[in-house]
Amino acid sequence: MVFVGLKKYAPILVACLLVVSIVSAAEFTLPATAGTTVTLRVGYPDSLDESDVMDLYAFQILANEGINVVPTYYDSPPLAYKALVSGQQDIAYDESGGSFFSGQQTTCVGGYMLSGTFLAIVGDGITSPSQLLGKTAEDFGPGTIMRYLNYYWFKEAGIAVNTDGPNPNSVYLKNGGENIERVNDLETGAAEEIVVDDFILADFESPSINNTAHGGPYHVLFYSPDNYFDTCYAVADGWLSSSANQGLLVKFLAALYQAQRYFISNPAQFVTFAEQQLPLTPSAEIQFASTFYPGHYTYWPYGLYNLQGNQSLEAKFSETSDFFTTAGVISTPLVNDSVQPYGMINKYFELKALEEIGPYAYPNESWVIPTFLANIQSWVPGWMTGPSSPVAAANAQVMSSQLFAATQDSPEGRGS
């Protein structure tokens, strides 16, 4: 498969505001104490895959602290967000944009995918968006970032779309299933464009797959914009008003970033862990993600809301508003204090989690090239990247190694 211009995709999430009425770190009351277990319910927008398998490792870290995470995997992003709003979940990975423009009392509090994970793939005969007129473009359906991306891309290209059916004067936006189902529809001709997670690139690397016999060859037509936020871990404001829950949230975010750091530094162990958790996923796809995702800022160990330069909240807020306006999701600009009391995005809890686990330096790997390190220096405050103390680093390594060994005896996880 020829991916001309393959580049670093971009940021994910929206808006900004630090908040009124947050308790200070000294006031956090962590509910998990010796001999007790606290349950934390976390909702996800689709089946488990490479983009979030590290969360399962974070759950092992939390279990050692007396926090039992119960994940639920929904059939679509809007369902996961509705479960959060209705109180069925304590935290939800919001991939529907609901936290930004639904008017609900929810707040984005963290995330680890600095780079957008979605792209559009088309067949070899299509080199311009206009060639999709009268054809079918397939994504994850209404209320999903993938659908908003299709709206955005075709609006930018001046191409009309519709959701009713094939039309010679517009592109038909069709509701698709999971990634693998969309790939099948592309290969069988049921769709001429599909929006998928970028780890799907691994499935097209082999010439034995990416060829005319499979309906190809294929290439990337659109990439996610690199200057906006679209997804996040979200919580309901009512839940967040509890100091005990705020303490839980800091622990949850800290565990996510610890898991990121461990597997970025140990890609071979990520492969072993992910193969166990995703028994139905091709090993080649997991191998691909183990270094492709860290190298393209999808696995990211410094959070999203406390960065600087063109990755700062302030720099990206207006661009995010423009994105959703172009996509036709909103008609008036987003205002970062339009949801009270915590704002659309609150960076305080992420900051406390990062302070708790300390700095992290990238490993000496082939994909950690000079331009990558230059971006880290530009985007990440110095206190996050300096070397940790030898004692702290040794303790973290021992803990992670013990946890990794323990997970090898656990039941097999979900396939993707």
C-alpha positions in Angstrom: 0.0 0.0 0.0 1.4 3.4 -0.9 0.7 6.0 1.7 2.0 9.1 0.1 2.8 11.9 2.5 2.3 9.8 5.6 2.7 12.3 8.4 2.3 12.8 12.1 -1.4 13.2 12.7 -2.7 15.3 15.4 -4.2 16.3 18.6 -7.4 15.2 20.2 -9.9 16.9 22.6 -11.6 20.3 23.1 -11.9 23.6 25.0 -10.4 24.9 28.2 -11.1 26.2 31.7 -9.4 25.6 35.0 -12.4 25.9 37.2 -14.2 27.3 40.1 -14.5 25.0 43.1 -11.9 22.4 42.9 -10.5 21.1 46.1 -6.7 21.4 46.5 -4.5 18.3 46.2 -4.0 18.4 50.0 -7.8 18.0 50.4 -8.1 14.9 48.2 -9.5 12.0 50.3 -8.5 8.8 48.6 -11.3 6.3 49.3 -9.1 3.2 48.8 -7.5 2.2 52.1 -6.0 -1.1 53.4 -8.6 -3.9 53.4 -11.1 -2.0 51.2 -11.8 -2.0 47.5 -13.5 0.9 45.6 -15.2 0.2 42.3 -14.7 2.6 39.4 -16.9 2.2 36.3 -15.4 3.2 33.0 -17.2 3.2 29.7 -15.6 2.8 26.2 -17.2 3.7 22.8 -16.4 0.5 21.0 -14.6 -2.9 21.4 -11.1 -3.1 22.9 -8.3 -2.6 20.4 -4.7 -1.4 20.2 -5.6 2.2 20.8 -6.8 1.5 24.3 -5.4 -1.9 25.4 -2.9 0.0 27.7 -5.9 0.9 29.8 -6.1 -2.7 30.9 -2.6 -2.5 32.2 -3.4 0.7 34.1 -6.3 -1.2 35.7 -3.7 -3.6 37.2 -1.9 -0.7 38.7 -5.1 0.6 40.2 -6.0 -2.8 41.6 -2.8 -2.8 43.6 -4.1 0.5 45.2 -7.5 -1.0 46.1 -9.4 0.4 43.1 -11.4 -2.1 41.0 -12.0 -0.8 37.5 -15.1 -2.3 35.8 -14.9 -1.5 32.0 -17.9 -1.6 29.7 -17.5 -1.6 25.9 -20.4 -0.1 24.0 -21.5 -0.4 20.4 -21.1 3.3 19.6 -19.6 6.5 21.0 -23.0 8.2 21.6 -24.1 5.2 23.8 -21.0 5.4 25.9 -21.5 9.1 26.5 -25.2 8.6 27.3 -24.2 6.0 29.9 -22.0 8.6 31.5 -24.7 11.2 31.6 -27.3 8.8 32.9 -25.0 7.8 35.8 -24.3 4.2 34.6 -20.6 5.1 34.3 -18.2 7.1 36.5 -15.8 7.9 33.6 -16.3 7.6 29.9 -14.0 7.8 26.9 -15.9 10.4 25.0 -15.5 9.9 21.2 -18.8 11.5 20.3 -18.0 15.2 21.0 -20.8 15.2 23.6 -18.6 16.9 26.2 -18.1 19.8 23.9 -21.5 20.7 22.5 -24.3 18.6 24.0 -25.1 21.0 26.8 -24.7 18.3 29.4 -22.9 18.9 32.7 -19.8 16.9 31.8 -16.1 17.8 31.8 -13.1 16.5 29.8 -10.4 15.7 32.4 -7.6 13.9 30.6 -6.4 11.8 27.7 -3.3 10.3 26.2 -3.7 10.5 22.5 -2.0 13.7 21.4 -2.3 12.7 17.8 -5.5 12.0 15.9 -6.0 8.3 15.2 -8.3 8.4 12.3 -7.8 8.6 8.5 -9.7 7.9 5.3 -8.6 5.2 2.9 -9.7 4.9 -0.7 -8.9 2.8 -3.8 -6.1 3.5 -6.2 -8.3 5.1 -8.8 -9.4 7.8 -6.4 -6.9 10.7 -6.0 -9.4 13.6 -5.5 -12.4 14.0 -3.2 -14.5 15.0 -6.3 -14.1 11.4 -7.6 -16.2 10.2 -4.7 -19.3 12.0 -6.0 -22.0 9.3 -6.5 -20.1 6.9 -4.4 -20.2 5.7 -0.8 -18.1 6.9 2.2 -18.4 4.7 5.3 -17.7 5.7 8.9 -18.9 4.8 12.4 -22.2 6.7 12.0 -24.0 9.7 13.5 -22.6 11.4 16.6 -19.1 10.0 16.1 -15.8 11.8 15.4 -15.4 9.7 12.3 -18.7 11.1 10.9 -17.7 14.6 11.9 -14.4 14.1 10.0 -16.2 13.1 6.9 -18.4 16.2 7.1 -15.3 18.3 7.7 -13.1 16.8 4.9 -15.9 17.1 2.2 -16.9 20.6 3.3 -13.3 21.7 3.0 -13.2 20.1 -0.4 -16.5 21.8 -1.5 -18.2 18.4 -2.0 -21.8 17.8 -1.1 -22.8 14.9 1.1 -26.0 13.1 2.1 -27.1 10.4 4.5 -30.1 9.1 2.5 -28.5 6.9 -0.2 -26.3 7.0 -3.3 -26.7 10.2 -5.3 -24.7 11.3 -8.4 -24.4 14.8 -7.1 -23.1 14.1 -3.6 -21.2 11.5 -1.5 -23.3 9.1 0.5 -22.2 8.9 4.1 -23.0 5.3 5.2 -23.1 3.9 8.8 -20.5 1.2 9.1 -19.5 -1.3 11.8 -16.2 -1.8 13.5 -12.8 -1.2 11.8 -12.6 -4.8 10.4 -16.1 -4.6 8.9 -15.3 -1.3 7.2 -12.2 -2.7 5.7 -14.2 -5.6 4.3 -16.7 -3.2 2.8 -13.8 -1.3 1.1 -12.3 -4.5 -0.3 -15.6 -5.8 -1.6 -16.7 -2.5 -3.1 -19.6 -1.8 -0.7 -17.8 1.5 0.0 -15.3 3.5 -1.9 -14.0 5.4 1.1 -13.7 4.3 4.8 -12.7 6.2 7.9 -10.8 3.9 10.3 -8.2 3.9 13.2 -4.7 4.4 11.9 -3.5 1.0 13.2 -5.5 -0.4 10.2 -2.5 0.7 8.1 -0.8 -2.4 9.2 -3.4 -4.6 7.5 -2.5 -3.0 4.2 1.3 -3.1 4.4 1.6 -6.5 2.7 1.6 -6.5 -1.1 -0.3 -9.8 -0.9 -3.2 -7.8 0.6 -2.8 -4.4 -1.0 -3.4 -5.4 -4.6 -6.0 -5.5 -7.3 -7.2 -9.0 -6.2 -8.4 -7.4 -3.0 -10.0 -4.4 -4.7 -6.9 -2.2 -4.3 -4.3 -1.0 -4.2 -5.3 1.5 -1.5 -3.9 4.7 -0.2 -4.8 7.4 2.4 -6.9 10.3 1.0 -7.5 12.3 4.2 -5.7 12.6 7.6 -7.2 14.0 10.8 -6.4 17.7 11.2 -3.4 18.3 13.5 -4.7 21.3 15.5 -7.9 20.4 17.3 -9.2 18.3 20.2 -11.9 15.7 19.6 -11.8 12.9 22.3 -11.2 12.7 26.0 -11.9 11.0 29.3 -15.0 12.7 30.6 -16.8 12.8 33.9 -20.2 14.1 35.0 -19.9 17.3 37.0 -22.1 15.9 39.8 -19.7 13.0 40.3 -16.7 15.3 40.1 -18.0 17.5 42.9 -17.0 14.8 45.5 -13.5 15.2 46.9 -13.3 11.4 47.2 -14.0 11.1 43.5 -11.5 13.8 42.6 -8.9 11.7 44.4 -10.0 8.6 42.5 -9.8 10.5 39.2 -6.2 11.6 39.9 -5.2 8.0 40.6 -7.0 6.8 37.4 -5.2 9.4 35.2 -1.8 8.7 36.9 -2.2 4.9 36.2 -3.0 5.6 32.5 0.2 7.7 32.1 2.3 5.2 34.0 1.0 2.4 31.7 1.9 4.6 28.6 5.4 5.2 29.9 6.1 1.5 30.7 5.1 0.2 27.3 6.6 3.1 25.3 9.9 2.1 27.0 9.2 -1.6 26.6 7.6 -2.2 23.2 8.3 -5.9 23.2 6.4 -6.4 26.4 3.6 -4.3 25.0 3.4 -6.8 22.1 3.2 -9.7 24.6 0.6 -8.1 26.7 -1.5 -6.9 23.8 -1.4 -10.3 22.1 -2.8 -11.8 25.3 -5.5 -9.2 25.6 -6.4 -9.2 21.9 -6.3 -12.9 20.9 -8.3 -12.3 17.7 -6.1 -9.4 16.5 -3.3 -10.3 14.0 0.1 -10.2 15.6 1.5 -8.1 12.7 -1.1 -5.4 13.6 0.0 -5.3 17.2 3.7 -5.3 16.3 3.0 -2.3 14.0 1.2 -0.4 16.7 3.9 -1.0 19.3 6.3 1.6 17.7 4.0 3.4 15.2 1.7 4.7 17.9 4.5 6.1 20.2 6.3 7.6 17.2 3.1 9.3 16.0 2.0 10.7 19.4 -0.9 8.3 19.8 0.6 6.7 22.8 1.6 9.8 24.7 2.9 10.0 28.3 2.5 13.7 29.2 -1.3 14.3 29.1 -3.1 16.8 26.9 -4.0 19.8 28.8 -0.8 21.1 30.4 1.4 21.4 27.3 2.8 24.6 25.7 3.4 26.2 22.4 1.0 25.2 19.6 -0.1 22.3 21.8 -1.4 24.5 24.6 -5.1 24.6 25.4 -5.3 28.2 24.4 -3.7 27.7 21.0 -6.0 24.9 20.1 -9.3 26.0 21.5 -10.4 28.3 18.6 -9.2 25.8 16.0 -11.4 23.2 17.7 -14.3 25.5 17.5 -13.6 26.1 13.8 -13.4 22.3 13.2 -16.8 21.6 14.7 -18.3 24.6 12.9 -17.0 23.5 9.5 -18.3 20.0 10.2 -21.7 21.5 10.8 -22.0 20.3 14.4 -22.3 23.7 15.9 -23.4 27.1 14.5 -21.9 29.4 17.1 -18.3 29.3 18.5 -17.6 27.2 21.5 -17.0 29.2 24.7 -14.7 27.5 27.2 -16.7 28.5 30.2 -20.1 27.6 28.7 -20.4 24.6 31.1 -20.2 25.2 34.8 -18.6 24.8 37.2 -15.6 22.9 35.8 -15.5 24.0 32.1 -15.5 21.9 29.0 -12.0 20.9 29.7 -10.3 21.0 33.1 -6.6 20.5 33.3 -6.2 20.5 37.1 -6.7 16.8 37.7 -4.3 15.8 34.9 -1.7 18.2 36.3 -2.0 16.6 39.8 -1.6 13.1 38.2 1.5 14.1 36.3 3.0 15.7 39.4 2.3 12.5 41.3 4.3 10.3 38.9 7.0 12.7 38.1 9.1 13.3 34.9 9.7 10.8 32.0 12.3 10.7 29.4 11.9 8.8 26.1 13.9 5.7 25.5 16.8 5.4 23.0 14.8 3.8 20.2 15.2 4.1 16.4 11.8 6.0 16.0 12.9 8.7 18.6 14.4 10.8 15.8 15.8 14.4 16.3 12.6 16.1 15.0 10.5 14.0 17.5 12.7 15.1 20.3 12.6 18.7 19.1 8.8 18.6 19.3 8.9 17.2 22.8 11.1 20.1 23.8 8.7 22.6 22.2 5.5 21.1 23.5 6.3 19.7 27.0 7.3 21.7 30.0 10.8 20.9 31.2 9.7 19.6 34.6 7.8 16.7 32.8 10.8 15.5 30.7 13.8 15.6 33.1 15.2 12.3 34.4 13.5 10.9 37.4 15.5 10.0 40.5 17.3 6.7 40.3 15.3 5.3 43.3 12.0 6.4 41.7 12.9 4.9 38.4 14.0 1.6 39.9 10.8 1.3 42.0 8.6 2.0 39.0 10.5 -0.6 36.9 10.1 -3.3 39.6 6.4 -2.5 40.1 5.7 -2.6 36.4 7.6 -5.8 35.9 5.7 -7.5 38.7 2.4 -6.3 37.3 3.3 -7.4 33.8 4.2 -10.9 35.1 0.9 -11.0 37.1 -1.2 -10.2 34.0 0.2 -13.2 32.1 -1.9 -15.5 34.3 -5.1 -13.5 33.9 -8.0 -14.7 31.6 -7.8 -13.7 28.0 -9.3 -10.3 27.2 -11.6 -9.2 24.4 -10.6 -9.5 20.8 -11.0 -6.6 18.3 
